[in-house]
Every structure is written in C-alpha cells, then in structure tokens.
Amino acid sequence: MTAMTQQSWPELPLNAWVDTLTTLQRWLQIVGKVRMARTPSVNHSWHVTLYVSARGLTTAAVPTEQGAFEIEFDFIDHTLRLRDASGGTATMALRPRSVADFYRELQRLLRERGIEAAIYPRPNELPDATPFEQDEEHASYDPVYANRFWRILVSTDRVLRQFRSSFVGKCSPVHFFWGAADLAVTRFSGRPAPQHPGGVPNLPDAVVREAYSHEVSSAGFWPGTPGMIDYAAFYSYAYPEPSGFAGAPVRPAAAFYHQALREFVLPYDAVRTADSPDAALLEFLQSTYDAAATLGRWDRAALERGARV
C-alpha cells in the first residue's frame, strides 16, 4: 500500500474510536437539525443532509431573512465554524466536551449572530434519545480518528460522484445523513414503491415512508455500529428488494449479503487494502446496482447514460 493510499484510505477500526463516533454523531445531528429547521422541505429529506467539504462536513448555505449562513465541521483544525453572508464568523473548538456543552455553545453562537433555529432536541435513529441539553455522558473527541473518518468520506465522495455520473434518471446528491452517520447516493427507478413498514428507532414512520415512496437502489459508506456491524463498511440495498437479490452475484469477492440488514456489505478494509481502492469500490457499486436494476426490471435503457442492456 502506497503512502498516498494510506492517506486517502486510512485505517478506521471501530473499537479504536467508538466513543468519539457516538459523541460526534450527536454533534452532527445538532448541526443537521439546525439546517433542517431553516431550510424548505425537499423530498426524501434531502434538505437535512450535510456535505463533504475540503476541510470536513458542511451544511452549505442555509437561508435566513437577512441572507444565509453556513456551519462547517473542520476536521483539519478541529474547529466548528459559523459564517454568515454579512461576513461574520464565529468558532468553537472540537475537543472532548459533552453533547450538552456543544449544544449550549452552538445555540449561543447562533443567537449572537441573530439566527433563530428551534430544533427537535433529541437524537434520531439512535436507541439512546437522551435530550441534547441533558447529555453529559457522551463527551469524547479524538482528533486523529475524526480526521481519518473525514478523509475516508472525501475519498468515498469522489467515487460516489463518479458512479452517480452515469445515471440520467432521478438521483440524489452525494450527501451525508446524520441520522445514521452515512454518506450515500440513491438512484430511483421512477416507479412508486409499496408502503415502507417503518420502525426505525426514534424516527417517525411518516418520514421513513416518504423517503421510500419510490423504488430505489441506494449505496454508501457507514462507519459501523457496535452490536450490528463492528467495522466500517460500504453498503448497497434495494427497496423494495426484488426477488433473487440476496443471491445475486456481486463483486469484489469480499462483498456479501447481510441477512439481518437485508443489504450487501463490503468491509471497508477490503477496499482500503485493494490494489486500487477506487476500482474495488466502483465494482461493488456497479455490480450491486446491476442486481437491483435488472432483477427489479428497471427501464435501464432510459435511465443510464449510454446503456446497452
């Protein structure tokens, strides 16, 4: 493995930074909820996501009555930056601090800039929904692993954008969902889907059902969750899952169908250690999409640039 590959695709063992991840995910939810509170609703909750930036993760421009503001996690200098269209800037350090402390400090910075953003003050999609202002338990931050996580997101963002470029049907941006802390891109067949059963922890069923109102093939990167998948991984799933999907041949060889999650999984380490990580990830994305689209009888000729199917 070259030094450049190690820089772009660093090691990220979950057990080495799980405390930082559980804290950081809640910080990301707080900032994502600020964007959600100030942004007009878009289908499939695309208005709530964060985006990979050259230094971390950002809300991008969020509209206000006076113009706009942006909040960015800088995982190089380990600083949260709040910037607005008037030229104002405020910062807070990313360091070991409780979720409650982070929440109070961000609310103070927003008030000082005249930004009102009333948010739902509990985590979503997490079993522990302790209100942010009461959460003194989660207070870890390891800058080395936060930076590694971001560098993987940068590399994954690059490959997902390349994969996205060949699809001319409805397709999501490449964006970061703070609920599950995953970077994702989603392709749509154009047909309505059967009603989703819901049941996501601490997330209204109506939100889930709107997100999956139409047939999708979705893929992305996820840092893992203790007790579910104890390692970082890439994933790909179809909703509704077509008959035969679980047994479809996918690549590379390390990829497998996870029965509990009902999706294909490719361990991150299999990509990181590949001769060409980008090529290995693209192979996974393409082969799992091929399975979803072919078995689901999508109109591939109409949906794919230069399709020959």
Secondary structure, 3 states (H helix, E strand, C coil): CCHHHHHHCCCCCHHHHHHHHHHHHHHHHHHHHHHHHHCCCCHHHCCCCEEECCCEEECCCEECCCCEEEEEEECCCCEEEEEECCCCEEEEECCCCCHHHHHHHHHHHHHHCCCCCCCCCCCCCCCCCCCHHHCCCCCCCCHHHHHHHHHHHHHHHHHHHHHHCCECCCECCCEEECCCCEEEEEEEEEEECCCCCCCCCCCCHHHHHHHCCEEEEEEEEECCECCCECCCEEEEEEECCCCCHHHCCCCCCCCEEECCCCEEEEEHHHHHCCCCHHHHHHHHHHHHHHHHHHHCCCCHHHHECCCCC
